[in-house]
Amino acid sequence: MARSTGYALLAGMVALVAIISAAIFVTAGRTDAFGRSDGPVPGVGLPGVPQQAAPAASGSWVGTWSASPAGGEPGTPDGYPGWSIRNIVHTSIGGTSVRVHLSNLFGRTPLPVGRATVAVASAPGSPVAVPGTMRELTFGRRTQVRIPAGGSIVSDPVRLAVPQAADLLVTTFTPEGSGPVTYHPRAQQTSFMARGERTTRTDGSAYTTPTPYWRYVTAVDVLTRQAAGSVVLFGDSITDGVTATPGANRRWPDRLAARLRSSGDRGLRLGVLNQGISGNRVLRDGENGGNPSALSRLDRDVLAQSGVRTLVVELGINDALRPPQRDSADDILAGLREIVARGHAHGLRVLGATLAPCGGHPGCNARAEEVRQRVNAAIRAGTVYDAVIDFDRALRDPYRPTALRAAYDSGDHLHPSDAGYLRMAETVRLSLLTSGAAAKV
């Protein structure tokens, strides 16, 4: 079945479920003048928008999508007052209800959110919503909220049939100035912006300004009885997928999510959370307060994620490549071991990847290669992680092992191609993601 045809059928099914859900589930308790309920199932009435309801069924909250806040967007000292931003994000697993995480981590003033919504996209990459799926988000039953500078917030749950492997539309409207904007710059996904308060527009006609960034939204959780939890992929630009085909969801985390969905094993129904940041290092923050180091963002980007049970680390190459090159292999390994220890303290199983080849890249000099080889030797020896995923061996050219195989090279001799990202996902032994508790290393 063609992808567009399959998505059209999926969208039709979602719309039918939404209509049935709206007919079955009603708000309990009394409602105030704003349509808010004081019963156990709060909702907010909107003209033309189905009534929201917090989930009444049992299940667990599991992350289906995430993106690490990477910095403050340049040139946005006042943010985007008077704009609606429609972020397009791709789910890994589905559920019966949804909640959304918004962040003002890099803002210097409170972020005013005048309204926010979530809906299922009618087609891949489209700002048009499936009819009947538009839901208004509330925060402590309020439609408006101010997120403190440096803070974040999670929406109240709303009932929505969220499909797996589908695009969601997360839209925010900011009525007043606030900046800089907390964003993820290397989304490899086109989102959209519109002037004015357009959050509940389902036709997408107002969204004429494309953008390559994700703004404010950092995670989406679903309520599910099916998923066993989530796996966080914690990495740099290779995990971020900066050379993957834009809009096609071909990063290696996307490919891994597809493998898990098609495995047929109920125990492998896992949300896959991409917490990669381009240029990220284990030990050092980026310039101007952006691109926080792996050690400094571990609590927020990994340990606080919903339903996380396994951590996969793909980090260390930027510590070897980027100036100032004062960090030794021992320094990098000490940082990686600290990540493992902190993961273990939270009950996580921690897997780790060897550093992929970089021969031919301008920063990959003799010293960087020596550091890479020493780090990889320690990882393979089993003295760092609970289990090893050998990306180096999977991606290297057999005739020139310090470089990527040509078919797996995006062209810059550091980042994989789409074929390389697929090979990375194929290298992961799926049983490692759920096999037992954390090991002591």
N, C-alpha and C positions, 0 to 999 in steps of 0.2 A: 504494500500500500504506500502511495506517495506521502511524503511528510505533510504536505499541505492538506491533502485529503484526510489523513489521520487526525490532524489537529482540528479540522472542521468538525469531524464526527465527535471528537472529544469535547469541543466547545459546545456543541449541541446538547450532549449529555449533561455537561455542567449546568447549562441554562435550565434544563428540565429539572435537575435536582434542586436548583435554587428556587424555582417556582414552587415545587412541592414543599420544600422546607419552609418557605414563607407562608404557605397555607397551613402547615402543621404546627410550627412553633410560634407561639405568641408570647408577648411580654407578660410576665406574672406580676401581681401587685399593682399598686396605684401608680399613676404617672403624674408628673408635675406639668407646669405650663410649657416646659420645653420638651415634653415627650419622654422625660426620663422616668424610669421605674424605680420604686423603692423595694421591689420584690427580689427574689433570688436570681432572676434572669433579666439584668438591666438592658435597656435598649434606647435608641434615640430615633424618633420619627423624622423622616425627611421626605418632602414631596418628590415622588418619582423614584425613591430609593427604598428597597425592601427594608423592613424593620430588622435591626440587628438583635442578636440574642447571644448572651454568653452561653458556653456549652453546658448542657445538663447531663450529657452522657459521660461515662467514665473513660479514662484513657490517660496518656502521658503526653506532656509537652516535649517535643523534639524539634531541634533546629532543622529546617529544610533548606535554608540559604543564609549566607552571611558574606560580608565584605568588611575588612578591617578599615577603620578610619585611619587615613594615612597622613593627613595634614590639613592645614588651612588653605583653602583655594586662593591662589594669588589674585590680586586685583579685586577682592570682595570685602573691603573694609566695612561696608554697610550691608552685605549679603544681597538678597534679591527681594527687596520690599515690593509688594504688589505683583509677585509672580507665583504661578503654580508650577511645581516641578513634578513631572510624572516619571518616576524611576521604573525601569523594566528589569525585573529580576527573575531568575529561573529556578524552579523548585527541583529538589532531588527526590523527595517523598511527598505523598499527599496526606490529607487529614480532613477532619470534619469541622474544625474551627481554626482560627488563625489569630495571631497577635504579632505586632510589629514593634521593632526597636528603633528609636530615633536618637541621634547623638548630636551634642553641641560641644564635643571634646575640645576642639580647637577654637571655639568662639571666645571672644573677650567680653561679650555682653550677653544677657539672657536672650534666648532664641524664642520669638513669639510664633507659635503655630496656630494659625487662625482656623484651620480645618485640615483634616487628613482623611484619606480614603484608601481602600484596597479593593481590587477587583481582579478577575481573571481576564487576561488578554484574549482577544478573539482570534489571533493568529500570532505566530512567532514574530517578536519585534514590533508588534502593532500597538499604538496607543489607544486603540478602540477596545472597549470592554465587552465581554459576553453579556448579552441582556440578562438582567436579573441577578447579576453577581456583584454589583457595586455596593459596598458597605462603608458607612462612615465609621471612623475610628474615634473612640473616646479615651480619655485619660482620667481615671478616677471619676468616671461618668460625665466628664466635661468635654465638650467639643473643642475648647480652646485651652491651650497650655503654654506656659513659658518654661523653657528648659534652661536651667542655670548654666552660666559659662563653665565649661569643663565637665558638664553633667550629661546624663542620658535619661531616657524614659522608655517604658514599655507600655503599649496600649492595653486597654481592656480587651479580653477575648471577644471575638465576634464569630457567629456561626456562618461558615462558608465552606462549601465543598471544594477543597483545594486539590487539584489533580497533581499527580507526580509528573515530572518532566514537562512542565508547562510554564508559561510566563505569567507573572503577576504584575499588576500595575499598582505601585505604591506612590500616592500623590500627596504632596504637602503644599499648603499655601501659607506664605509669610506676609502678613499685612504691614509690618513695620521693618525698619532696618535692623540688622544684627549680623555681625561678622567677626572674623572671617568665617566662611562657610566650611564646615567639616565635610570632607569629601574623600572619595576613592578615585584617583585619577586614571588608572589603567583598567577601566572596566571591560574593554573589548565588547562593549554592548552599547548601542545607541539608545538613549533615553530622550525625553522631550520636555520642553518648557512652553508655557503659555502666559501671556499677560492677563492679569486679573484673577479673580477667584473662580477657577474652572475645575475644582477638585472632583465634583460629581458628574462632570460631563462624560457621557459614555461613548459618544460618537468620535471623539478624538480630533474633531475638525479644528479646535482652537490650538492644538499642539503642533505648531508649525516650526518651532525652533529646536533642531536636534542638538544633542550634547553627548560627548563621549564619557561623561562622568556619572558616578552615583553620588548623590548629595543627601546628607542627613540620615538616610536609612542604612542601618548596619546589620540587621538580622531579621529573619522572619521565622517564627515557630508555628508548628501545626499540632493540633491535638489529634492523637492517633492511638488506636489499639493494636496496630500492626507492627510498627517499627520497634526494633530492639534498642534503639538509642541513636546516637550520632557519632561520627568520626570527624575530628578536626584535622585538616591538613594545614600545617603551620610552616610557612615558607617565605621565599623571596619571589623575584619576578618569574621564576620557572613555575612555581605553584600559582602565582597570579595569572599566568598564561598570557604574557604580554605580546607574544608573537603568534598566538592562535588566531584563526580566521574570525574577524569581528562578527558578532551576532549569530555565530553558529554553535556556540557552546562546545568547543573542542579543546578546552584546557584539560590537563590530565585529571583534575578533580571531577570535571563533568564526565569524562570517559570512565572514571572509576565508579561514579554513581550509576551510569548506564550498566556496567558489569554487575553491580550489586542487584539492580532491579531485575535483570534478566537471569540471575542465577537460579531462581526457583526455590531457593533455600529460605524459609521463613526466618531463620536465625540471622540471615544476612540482610534483612530489611533495615538499612541504616540511612539516616540522613547524612549527607556529605557537606561539610562546611569548609569553604575555601577562605583561609585566613593568610593568604599570601600578600605581601607588599613588595612592589618593585624596588630593588636596591636595599632590601632589608638585611640587617646584620645581627648577629647574635649579641655582640658586645656593645656596639656604639649606636647612638641615635644619629639621625640625619641632621642636616643643617637647619637652622632657624626653628628648631623645636618640632619639625615634622619627622616623619618616618621613624617612630620610636623603635628602639632595639627590641629584639625578641624577648630578652629578659625583662624589659620594662613593661611590655604589653602582654605578657603571658597570662596574668590573672584575668585581664579584661577579655582578651581575644580567644582564650582557650578555656580556662577553668570556669568561667562564668557562662559558657554556652549551654543551651538547654539540651539535656539528655546526653551530654558527652560521656563516652565510655572509653574511647581510644583516641590517642594522639599520634599523628604521623609527622615527623619533623624532617623538613628538607631545607636546611640552612647551613651556612658556613662559607660558601664560595665567595660572597661579597666581602667577608672579613679578610679573605686572602687576596682579593683583587683590588679593593678600593683603598686609596690613600686615606689617612696615613697608615702605611703598612708596617705598623709596629707590633701587631698582634701575632704571636707565634701559634704554631699548631697546638701547643699545650694550652695557651690561652683560650683558643676556640673550643678545644675539647672540654676544658673546665666549664665553659659556659653551657655547652651541650649537656654535660652531666648535671648541671644545676637545673636545667629544664626538666630532665628526666626525674630528678629527685623531687621537684615540686609537683610534677605530674603524679608520681607515685603517692605523694602525701595526700592527694585528692582521689586516690583509688583508680587512677587511669593506667591502662596499659600503654606503653610508649614505644612506638616503632620509629626507626630512623633510617634515612637514606644516605648512601654514599654520595660524595660530591661528584657531579657529572663532569666530563671532560670539557676543557675550555681552550685547547690548543688552537692558535690562530686569532684569538681575540686579543685586541691591543693590550689589555691589562694582564693577560696571562703570561707573565714572564717566568724566568727560571725559579725565582723565589716563590711565586704563587703556586707553581706546579709542585714544588717540594712540599709546601704546606698542605696542598690538596692530597698528595700521596700519603703523608703522615697521618692526616685526619682519617682518610679512608682505611688505612691499615688498622688503626685503633678501632674503628667502627666494625670492620670485618672480624676483628679478634674477639668481639663480643663484650668489650669493656665499657660500652657506652649505653646501648639501647637494649630493650627486651628482645627485639628481633630486628633483623637487617633487611632492607629493601635495596638491592644493588643497582641503582640507576647508572652508575659508572659502567658497569659491565654490560648493561642492557643497551646503552646508547653509543658506546665507543666504537671507533673504526678498528676492525681487527688488524689492519695493516699499519695503523698509526694510532695506538691506544690512548695517546694524550689528547686526541681530537674526536669530535662527534663524527659518527658515520654520516656520509653525505646526505642520505635519504632522511636522516633525522635532524639535520641542521637547517635552521630557519634562514641561514645566510650570514648571521653575525658571529657564528662559531661559538656561541655561548647558550643561546636559547633554542630549544627544540622547535621543529616544524610541527604541523598538525600530526604527521605520521610519528614524529618523535614523542609527542604527548600521548598518543594512543599506545605506543610501545611502553611508556612509563606505567600507564594504567594496567596494561597486560602483565607487567612484571610483578605487581602486588599479588601475593598469595592471599586470597580473600579470607581464608580461615584464620589468618593472623590477626584480623581485625576484631575477632570475637573470642579467640581461644584463650580463655582463662584469665586469671588476675594478673596484676603487675608482677613481673619477675624482679628479683634482686640482682643487680649487676654492680 
